[in-house]
Amino acid sequence: MLHEHTSKQFDAELETVRSRVLQMGGLVEEQIVDAIEALLNSNLDLADAVIAKDLQVNAMEVEIDEACAHIIARRQPTAGDLRMVMTVIKTITDLERIGDEAEKIARMSKLIYQSSRLPTPRFTEITIMSGIVLEMLRKSLDAFARLDINTAVQVPRQDVQVDAAFVSCMRHLITFMMEDPRTISTSLDVLFAAKAIERIGDHAKNMSEYVVYMVKGKDVRHTSLEEIEREVE
């Protein structure tokens, strides 16, 4: 009976950290949505809210990390349980970094919309990129929640689309700066925001790869798309 009780308690601890990861993911997703809104629509109050929320994200990372350390010390998990704890630790690191990138977008928004600046370049590619990375993040979190590697393996292929959109954005901004050097400062800030979005895609891709590791026990980092997709066949 004692072993059964301990086992149930262990399961409850694992479920608690899983739930907290999803809560942290929801908070980070809000940061991205608000940061993009601030960038596209010059909402500086929203940009300030994104920056302030980063402290909450950082606190959640520390809290979940400590909970995982306690589980490892007390329960000495093995096999699938250990992979799950390791996946949580890696995932919250990427989520925290996504929060940092959202904060960067918000800070760039504040610089771009300073009253002395010239009109900003178009945001077509940034709108496309942000839509894809949000879908990538949601898929990675959903795959984590449901242990769904079929959903997880869709994410790396979307990252290719984000990279292509970033290259297109960069080319457009270079042309914009060449045509009118007065736009250089603003264009560089837009480029930094675009790079932050591209990095969010990279972190979402990392998170999807951790799900494959958690479920299959196979580390698919730094492997080709084809190799990752073969893991679900």
N, C-alpha and C positions, 0 to 999 in steps of 0.2 A: 504493500500500500504506500509506503514511503517513497519507493522508487517511482510509482505511478504519479504521486503528487508532485515530486520533483520534476518529472518529465513534463507534466502539464504546466508547471510554473515556468519551466524553460521555454516551452512553446509560447506562453503568454509574453515572456520577455522578448522573444524574437518577433512576435507579431506587433508588439509595441514599437520597436525600432523601425519595422517596415512601415507602420502607419505614420510615424514621424517623418520618414523620408518623403512620403507622398504629400504630407502637409508642407514640408519644406519646398517640394517641387511646385506645389500650388502657389506658394508665396513668390517663388522665383518667376513663375509664369506671369503672375500679376505684374511683377517688376518689368518684364519684357514688354508686355502689352502697353503699360503706362509709358515706358520710355519711348516706344515707337510713336505712340499718340503725341507725346510731347514734341518729338522731332518733326513729325509731319504737320502738326497743327499749331506750333509755337506756344504750347501750353507750359509756361515756365513754372507755374504752381505744381503741376503734375511732375515736372522734372525734379523739383525739390522733394516731393513725396517719395519718388523712386530712390533718391540719394539717401533719405532718412531711413527708408525701409531696409537698406543694406545692413544696418546694425542688427536688425532682427534676424536676417538670414545668417549672418556670422554667428550670432548667439545659438541658433539652432544647430549649426554645424558642430560647434563645440559640445553642445548637450548630447547630440546623437553619437558623436565620436567617443565621449566618456562612457555612454551606455554600452557601446560595443566593447570598449576596453574592459568594463566590468563583466560582461558576458564571457569574454575570452578567459579572464582570470578565474571566474567562479565556476563556469560550466565546462571549460576546456572542450569546445565543440570540435567535431571531426566531420569529415566527408562533406555532405551537402549542407549541413548546418554551418560549418566553417566557411564554405564558399559563400553562403548567404551573408554572413557577418562581414566577410571581406568585400563583397559586392556593395554592401551598405556603406562601408568606410570610403570606398573609391567613389561611389555615386555622390555622396554628400560633398566630397571635395570638388567634383565637377559642378554640382549645383551651386556651390559657393562662388566658384569662378564665373559661372553664368551670371550670378547676381552682380559680380564686379563689372562684367561687360555691360549689363543693363545700366548700372550706375554711370559707366563711361559714356554711354549713349545719351543719358540725361545731362551729363556735364557738357557734352558737345552741343546739345540743343541750346543750352544757356549761352554758350559762346556764339553760336550761329545767329541767334536772334537778338544779339546786342543792337541797340538802336543805330549805331554808327555803321553797321554792316550793309553791304550791297545786297540786292535780292539774291536768294539762294538758288543753286542749281535744281533741276528737277529731281524728284525722288523715286522715279519709276522703278529702277533696279532695287532700291532699298525696300520699297513696298513689296516687291516680289520675294526678295530674300527673307524679309521678316515673316512673311506668311509661311514660307517653307520651314524656317527654323522653329517656329512655334509648333507646327505640325510634327516636326522631328522630336521636339521635347515631349509633347503629349504622347506620342507613340512610345518613346523610351520609358516614360513613367507608367504607361498602361502595360507595356510588356513586363516591367518590373513587378507591377501589382498582380498580374495574372500569370507570371512565369511563362509568357508567350513568346517563344523565340521566332515564330513566324512573323509577328509584328516587329520584333527587334531587328530582324535582318533587312527590313525595308528601309531602315534609317540610313545606313551607309550609302545607299544608292542616291538618296535625296541630298546627301552632303555634296555629291558631285554637282548637282544642280546649283547649290548655293555657291560653290566655288566658281562656277561659270558666270553666275550673276554678278559676283564680286569683281571678276575680271572686266566684265562689261561696264560696271559702274566706274571702275578705275579709269578705263579708257575714255569714258564720257567726261569725267572730271578733268583729265589731262587736257582734252580738247577744249573744255570750257576755260581752263587757266591760260592756255596758249592764245585763245581768241581775245581774252581780256585779263591781263595780269592783275588788275585790281581785285579780281575774284579769288586770287590764290589763297588768301588766309581762310576765307569761308569754305572754299573747295577742299582744303586740307582737313578742316574740321569735319566736313561731310564724309571725307574718305576715312577718317579715324572712326566715325560712327559705323560706316559700312564694314570696316574691318572687325569692329566689335561684334556685329551681327554674324559675320562669317565665323568668328571664334565661338560664338554660341552654338553654331551648327557643329563645330568640331567636338565640343563638350557633349552635346546630345548624342553624337555618334559614339563617343567613348562609353556613355551610359548604356547604349544599346548593346555594345560588345560585352559589357559586364554581365548583362542578362544571359547572353549565350554561355558565358563562362559559368554562371551560377547554375544554369539548368543542365548543361552538357558536360561541364568539367573541362572544357577546351578553351584555352586562351587564344582568341582570334584577333588580338591587337596586332597591328603592323602586318596584316595579311591582306590578300586581294579580296575584292568584292565577291569573286567567284568562290573562293575558299570559304568565306563567311556563309554564303548562301548554300554551299554544299552541306553545312552543318545541320540543316533542317530537312535534308532529303531522306 
